[in-house]
Amino acid sequence: EGSVLTKERVMADIPDLVISDVQEVELGSNGRGIAFKSDNEAFGGSSREVWFVFSGQLYQVSTYIKNDPLLQAVLGTWQFKR
């Protein structure tokens, strides 16, 4: 089972990261992560991020804020297997 990643944990590790509009996300039956808006320069300063831990590894998914609906649709199809 994946670990639960929280805003508090992220902020403890990366205190300078700008995070807003934080939401928990379900990752199938394998765990939860967080989705949030950030100021990721790679995406013109406004991005949607989804971070989660699965099988001991941290995964980070980033996209342009305008692609948030697409990201949500894609994440809804993911299945995790060990």
KAPE-V394540 format. One line per field, one symbol per residue. ss: DSSP state (~ for helix, > for strand, _ for the rest). Layout:
ss: ???
This chain:
ss: ______~~~~~~~______>>>>>>>_____>>>>>>>__~~~___>>>>>>>>__>>>>>>>>~~~~~~~~~~~_______
